Amino acid sequence: MTQFQAYINGYQGNQGEIAAALNISQPYLSLLFAGKKRPSLDLAVRIESWSGGAVPVASWVTGTRSDA
């Protein structure tokens, strides 16, 4: 499970609210959640800010580890 998936699973809102907060469509959010898409750098920065740093930009880069 990715940091993004873990954060979304623990979030107390629905995907529509999350998508609106991030200024993306709900279908695109679903693709991000499923790991079928990666966000642009701009969106990754917005996700990091929205999540209070729980989903850092670096978590989207293949081969990075949050515990490194």
N, C-alpha and C positions, 0 to 999 in steps of 0.2 A: 504494500500500500504506500502511495506517495504521501508526502507531507500535505499536499493540497487535498487529497482524498480524505486523509485523517481529519484535517481541519473542517472540511465541509461536513463530514459525518457527525462531528461534534457541535456544529453550528445550530443555533436555535431558530433558524429561519428557513424559508423554502428557496428553491433554486431560482424562482422568479425574482425574489428580493435580492438575492446575491448577484444575479445577472444585472439587475437594474443598478445596484451599488457600484458594479464594475464597469457599467456602460457597455455591456455586451448582450447579445441575444441569449436566451435560455438554451436553444439548441447548441450554440457554440460552447456555452458553459458545460453542457453535457459531454461534448467531445473532449474538452479539457479534462474533465473528471474521469472519463474513460481512458485517458491516455492516448487518444487518437489524434490529438492536436497539441501543439505547444504554443504558449502565448508569445506575442511579440515582446521585445524588451520593454516597451512602454506599458503593456498590459501586465507583465511580470512585476514591474515596479508598483503598479496600482494594486495588484494582489498582495504584495508584501505590505504595503501601507494599510490596506483594508484589513488584513489579518493581524495587524499589530506586530508584524515581524515573524509570525509563526510559520509563514510560507515564504522564505527568502527567495530572492531572485535566483540565487545559485542553485536552489533545489530543482530548477528546470533544466539544468545543464547535465547532460549524460556523463556519468562517471563521478559526480560529486557526491559526497556523503555529508550528512548533517552532523555526524559524530566524529568527523575527522579532526 
